[in-house]
Amino acid sequence: MSTLVRTNSNFPSLIENFFGRDVNDFFNTSTSTFTYVPAVNVAEHPDGFRIEVAAPGLKKENFKLSLNHNNLTISGSQETKTDESEKPAEKYTRREFSYSSFQRTFTLPTSVDADRIQATYTDGILKIEMPKREEAKVKPPRQIEIGG
């Protein structure tokens, strides 16, 4: 099952109710403030779970992942600088700084093997693989012999 989750701070989705909630999602500019939350896919497969965060334009250095008990926090930040020369004869330069950041916290199921969580960032997608503990994996049916 793969679910795309776009959040609005006023309407949390069902999958976020299961995995957690957004915390401190901000994108600030000098003229306005609005919430920026990257789109997220959450999938469960027989061996574990995968979270995919759509964050094009960022680098892997822009992300921070932390695990505290069963809470996985994904945060990212980026600084954008723009130089614009107004009148070269006056040697006047205007600099604008723009900072964007987000933070999302997911409450992981107890079936996740926290020691084996891995993350990769490729083509604008941060993928976090969270394997299930061996005892939590679905086992195939087996025959039980009856002793005499």
C-alpha positions as CSV (number, residue, x, y, z in Angstrom):
1,M,0.0,0.0,0.0
2,S,1.4,3.3,-1.0
3,T,-0.3,6.5,0.1
4,L,0.6,10.1,-1.0
5,V,0.2,12.4,2.0
6,R,-0.1,16.1,1.4
7,T,-0.8,17.9,4.6
8,N,-2.5,21.1,5.6
9,S,-1.9,22.1,9.2
10,N,-5.6,22.3,9.7
11,F,-6.5,18.8,8.3
12,P,-4.2,16.0,9.4
13,S,-4.5,12.8,7.3
14,L,-5.3,9.4,8.6
15,I,-1.8,8.1,7.8
16,E,-0.3,11.0,9.9
17,N,-2.6,10.1,12.7
18,F,-1.0,6.6,12.6
19,F,2.6,7.7,12.1
20,G,2.6,11.0,13.9
21,R,2.1,14.7,13.4
22,D,3.9,17.6,11.9
23,V,6.0,19.8,14.2
24,N,7.2,23.3,13.5
25,D,6.7,23.4,9.7
26,F,7.9,26.8,8.5
27,F,8.9,28.6,5.4
28,N,9.6,32.3,6.0
29,T,10.2,35.1,3.6
30,S,10.6,38.8,4.4
31,T,7.1,39.7,3.3
32,S,5.0,36.7,4.3
33,T,4.9,33.5,6.3
34,F,3.4,30.3,5.2
35,T,3.6,26.6,6.0
36,Y,5.7,24.4,3.7
37,V,5.4,20.7,4.1
38,P,7.0,18.4,1.5
39,A,4.8,15.7,0.1
40,V,5.3,12.2,1.7
41,N,4.6,8.7,0.6
42,V,4.4,6.0,3.3
43,A,4.4,2.4,2.2
44,E,4.3,-0.9,4.0
45,H,5.8,-4.0,2.4
46,P,6.3,-7.5,3.8
47,D,9.8,-6.7,5.1
48,G,9.2,-3.2,6.5
49,F,8.1,0.3,5.8
50,R,9.4,3.1,3.5
51,I,8.9,6.8,3.8
52,E,9.6,8.9,0.7
53,V,9.9,12.7,1.1
54,A,9.7,14.8,-2.1
55,A,12.3,17.5,-1.6
56,P,13.7,18.6,-5.0
57,G,16.5,21.1,-5.0
58,L,17.9,20.1,-1.7
59,K,21.2,18.2,-1.1
60,K,21.6,15.3,1.4
61,E,23.6,17.7,3.6
62,N,20.3,19.8,4.0
63,F,18.6,16.9,5.9
64,K,18.8,15.7,9.4
65,L,17.3,12.5,10.7
66,S,17.0,11.6,14.3
67,L,15.4,8.8,16.2
68,N,14.2,9.3,19.8
69,H,12.5,6.2,21.2
70,N,10.0,5.4,18.5
71,N,9.8,8.9,17.1
72,L,11.6,9.5,13.8
73,T,12.1,13.2,13.1
74,I,13.0,14.4,9.5
75,S,14.1,18.0,9.2
76,G,15.5,20.0,6.4
77,S,16.7,23.5,5.8
78,Q,18.1,25.5,3.0
79,E,19.5,29.0,2.5
80,T,19.1,30.8,-0.8
81,K,21.2,33.8,-1.7
82,T,20.4,36.2,-4.6
83,D,22.7,38.9,-5.8
84,E,21.2,41.6,-7.9
85,S,23.3,44.6,-9.2
86,E,21.1,47.6,-9.4
87,K,23.3,50.2,-11.1
88,P,26.8,48.9,-11.8
89,A,28.2,52.5,-12.1
90,E,27.2,53.1,-8.5
91,K,28.5,49.7,-7.4
92,Y,25.4,49.1,-5.5
93,T,24.4,45.5,-4.7
94,R,21.3,44.2,-3.1
95,R,21.4,40.9,-1.4
96,E,18.4,38.9,-0.4
97,F,18.5,35.9,1.9
98,S,15.8,33.3,2.0
99,Y,15.7,30.5,4.5
100,S,13.3,27.6,4.3
101,S,13.0,24.7,6.7
102,F,10.6,21.9,7.7
103,Q,10.4,19.3,10.4
104,R,8.2,16.2,10.5
105,T,7.9,13.7,13.2
106,F,6.6,10.2,12.7
107,T,5.7,7.7,15.5
108,L,7.0,4.4,14.3
109,P,5.2,1.1,14.9
110,T,7.0,-1.1,17.5
111,S,7.5,-3.7,14.7
112,V,10.3,-1.5,13.2
113,D,13.9,-2.6,13.8
114,A,15.3,0.8,14.7
115,D,18.9,-0.3,14.5
116,R,18.6,-1.1,10.8
117,I,16.9,2.1,9.5
118,Q,18.7,3.4,6.4
119,A,18.2,6.6,4.3
120,T,19.2,7.6,0.8
121,Y,18.7,10.8,-1.2
122,T,18.4,10.5,-5.0
123,D,16.8,12.7,-7.6
124,G,15.0,14.9,-5.1
125,I,13.5,12.0,-3.1
126,L,14.7,11.2,0.4
127,K,13.9,7.5,1.0
128,I,14.0,6.0,4.5
129,E,13.8,2.2,4.7
130,M,12.6,0.8,8.0
131,P,12.9,-3.0,8.2
132,K,10.5,-4.9,10.4
133,R,11.9,-7.0,13.3
134,E,12.1,-10.7,12.4
135,E,9.5,-11.6,15.0
136,A,7.1,-9.1,13.4
137,K,7.3,-10.4,9.9
138,V,4.4,-12.5,8.6
139,K,5.5,-16.1,8.5
140,P,4.2,-18.6,5.9
141,P,1.8,-21.3,7.1
142,R,3.4,-24.5,8.3
143,Q,2.3,-28.0,9.1
144,I,2.6,-29.1,12.7
145,E,3.2,-32.8,13.3
146,I,1.1,-34.6,15.9
147,G,3.2,-36.6,18.3
148,G,2.2,-40.1,19.5
